[in-house]
Amino acid sequence: MFFLSASPKLQVLKLTKQYWSQKAGVKWSQPKNVPECLLLHLQTFVWKGYNKLLEEEKELVKYILRNANHLKRAKFSIKGLNSDERLEIAEELESVVRASNSSCQLLLLE
């Protein structure tokens, strides 16, 4: 996710399932320093095709939520999941301590 460091003024981050499919075999690792965009600018985070089963995806989401100080909205598109799976994702996301405190709205979309 080198582009986070290369985009210090980034306010909106949108990821898609296709991004991770194309990066099969590539492991995400937490950067040594939190990118400036997360600390100072990111307000909206959108993930289309979020899959809670992939550990890399879960770790990246937690990292963003924990470090995006000005995050106002985080949207996750979770098509094809039953109500129990949606509830599990909602509970997992709600349990992450967010840098932006309670001001960040979490949305699960189909």
C-alpha positions as CSV (number, residue, x, y, z in Angstrom):
1,M,0.0,0.0,0.0
2,F,2.9,2.3,-0.9
3,F,0.4,4.8,-2.4
4,L,-0.7,5.9,1.1
5,S,2.7,7.3,1.7
6,A,2.9,8.7,-1.8
7,S,-0.5,10.5,-1.3
8,P,-0.1,12.7,1.8
9,K,-3.3,14.7,1.1
10,L,-5.5,11.7,0.3
11,Q,-9.1,12.3,1.6
12,V,-11.0,9.4,0.0
13,L,-9.7,5.9,-0.2
14,K,-11.6,3.3,-2.3
15,L,-10.5,-0.3,-2.6
16,T,-12.0,-3.1,-4.6
17,K,-12.0,-6.9,-4.3
18,Q,-10.3,-6.9,-7.7
19,Y,-7.3,-5.2,-6.2
20,W,-6.6,-8.0,-3.8
21,S,-7.4,-10.7,-6.4
22,Q,-4.7,-9.2,-8.6
23,K,-2.2,-9.1,-5.8
24,A,-2.6,-12.8,-4.8
25,G,0.5,-13.9,-3.0
26,V,1.5,-10.4,-2.0
27,K,1.4,-9.9,1.8
28,W,0.4,-6.6,3.3
29,S,2.6,-5.5,6.1
30,Q,2.1,-2.6,8.5
31,P,4.4,0.4,7.6
32,K,7.0,1.6,10.1
33,N,5.4,5.0,10.1
34,V,1.8,5.9,9.8
35,P,1.3,7.7,6.5
36,E,0.4,11.4,6.7
37,C,-2.8,10.9,4.8
38,L,-4.1,8.7,7.6
39,L,-3.0,11.0,10.4
40,L,-4.2,14.3,8.9
41,H,-6.5,13.9,5.9
42,L,-8.4,10.7,5.2
43,Q,-12.1,11.3,5.7
44,T,-13.8,8.5,3.7
45,F,-12.8,4.9,3.3
46,V,-14.8,2.6,1.0
47,W,-14.1,-1.1,0.3
48,K,-16.2,-2.8,-2.4
49,G,-16.2,-6.6,-2.0
50,Y,-14.8,-6.7,1.5
51,N,-14.1,-10.4,2.5
52,K,-13.6,-10.9,6.2
53,L,-12.1,-14.3,5.5
54,L,-8.9,-12.9,4.2
55,E,-6.5,-12.1,7.0
56,E,-4.7,-9.4,5.0
57,E,-8.0,-7.6,4.5
58,K,-8.9,-7.7,8.1
59,E,-5.5,-6.4,9.2
60,L,-5.6,-3.6,6.7
61,V,-9.1,-2.5,7.8
62,K,-8.0,-2.5,11.4
63,Y,-4.9,-0.5,10.6
64,I,-6.8,2.2,8.7
65,L,-9.5,2.5,11.4
66,R,-6.9,2.6,14.2
67,N,-4.8,5.3,12.5
68,A,-7.1,7.5,10.4
69,N,-7.6,10.4,12.9
70,H,-10.1,12.3,10.7
71,L,-12.1,9.4,9.3
72,K,-15.8,10.3,9.1
73,R,-17.2,7.4,7.2
74,A,-16.1,3.8,6.4
75,K,-18.3,1.9,4.0
76,F,-18.0,-1.8,3.3
77,S,-19.7,-3.6,0.4
78,I,-20.4,-7.2,1.5
79,K,-22.5,-8.9,-1.2
80,G,-23.5,-12.5,-0.9
81,L,-23.3,-12.9,2.8
82,N,-26.1,-14.1,5.1
83,S,-27.4,-12.2,8.0
84,D,-25.2,-14.0,10.5
85,E,-22.1,-13.3,8.5
86,R,-23.1,-9.6,8.2
87,L,-23.7,-9.4,11.9
88,E,-20.3,-11.0,12.6
89,I,-18.6,-8.4,10.3
90,A,-20.5,-5.5,11.9
91,E,-19.5,-6.7,15.4
92,E,-15.8,-7.1,14.4
93,L,-15.6,-3.7,12.8
94,E,-17.4,-2.0,15.8
95,S,-14.9,-3.6,18.2
96,V,-11.9,-1.9,16.5
97,V,-10.8,1.1,18.5
98,R,-10.9,4.0,16.0
99,A,-8.5,6.9,16.0
100,S,-11.4,9.2,15.1
101,N,-13.4,7.9,18.1
102,S,-17.1,7.7,17.8
103,S,-17.3,10.3,15.0
104,C,-16.6,7.6,12.4
105,Q,-19.8,6.2,10.8
106,L,-19.4,2.5,9.8
107,L,-21.7,1.4,7.0
108,L,-22.3,-2.2,5.7
109,L,-23.8,-2.2,2.2
110,E,-25.0,-5.0,0.0
